Amino acid sequence: MYQLRFIAFYLSLLITTEMMSQAFPSPMENVPFATTFGQDANPQWGDYDNSQVYFVAIPKDWKDAVYLRVFDGDIGGANDEMMGGGFNTSCHYFIYGGNDAYSNKEARKVDPAPGYKSGVLLAEKKIAVDASFDDQWALLATLVPNEGEWSNELNAYVFKIICDGMSGDDANLYKYFVSSSGTENVPIQGVNPFAYELCFRLNQNTSKRSHFHPFIESNVVKVHFHHFDLDSSAYLKVNSIVRKDVPLAPSGNGVWRQSEQKIFGAEQNTSMDYQIRSKSPLPNDAVVYFTNQYGDAIPFFSTPIGGLPQDHYKSQQKQFTKEDLEKEGLNKK
């Protein structure tokens, strides 16, 4: 099982205002919304499993209540996508804590597997068309930090948030915020949401890139980047501490594609930056996830652990000699 041995240290460094943002998907990811379709939707529309799982790590020093808020949590009205003659879909939200909520290996898989709803159910809510949730922030659950599952790996309490699409074929477009207030979005220092897979709406601004930041541990030597239903209408690139804007091929309509990146020594214990930019302003939903050489899913964080690799690219590049690059294989096509 993929172990997060270095992340607790880096989580303690998230102290700037930007790094304290607890919206997810986050402004740093530049992903407008997570997307969950109803169970009757055609998978070629972008959501092949109709379920989205997020985890949220709450630092052990935070003792006050935590408020999980959702933006546009209903399915109807603004932002959401109606696929038939009227909105006919609901989503079921679940929040889990306690033993096994995060540590259960089934919960960390990219597909909903038997047992993924592990842990203690702390709150749930089924929402269809609901004006009190439409196009606005609303409270989804109030949580006590120590109700989460304690993780030595993260040095934090971890909650699991699931959004399951129910019957119907419409698309729910939504996002979350972990706040210290139940009535407004107030960030909590050190909180960092993460996922192992994400179905999302591509940014329809063709000049904007969306970013995904898997953290690469010291035992990872290969990363497989999996993506679904990009309709061949996107530019894909990968950046790291030693590579810049390396192009990757997009997946086609309703199909999977994966690319393999060899991981070099300098990239271990850092975050990668996988970027997607749409070629078209038309709405499109897609899925991304990452696995290592063992096939284990790699978590990617709303705030990149250790900071953005672009921040260090130029200075780190100067430290690599021609001999270093040859040793690492970076000068090979």
Beta strands, then each sheet from edge to edge (+ up, - down):
strand 1: 23-24
strand 2: 33-37
strand 3: 51-59
strand 4: 66-71
strand 5: 91-97
strand 6: 120-127
strand 7: 137-143
strand 8: 149-151
strand 9: 156-165
strand 10: 171-179
strand 11: 192-195
strand 12: 197-201
strand 13: 210-212
strand 14: 215-216
strand 15: 222-228
strand 16: 234-239
strand 17: 246-248
strand 18: 256-262
strand 19: 270-271
strand 20: 273-278
strand 21: 285-292
strand 22: 300-301
sheet 1: 1+ 10- 2+ 12- 21+ 15- 18+
sheet 2: 1+ 10- 4+ 7-
sheet 3: 6+ 5- 9+ 3- 11+ 22-
sheet 4: 6+ 5- 9+ 8-
sheet 5: 13+ 20- 16+ 17-
sheet 6: 14+ 19-
end
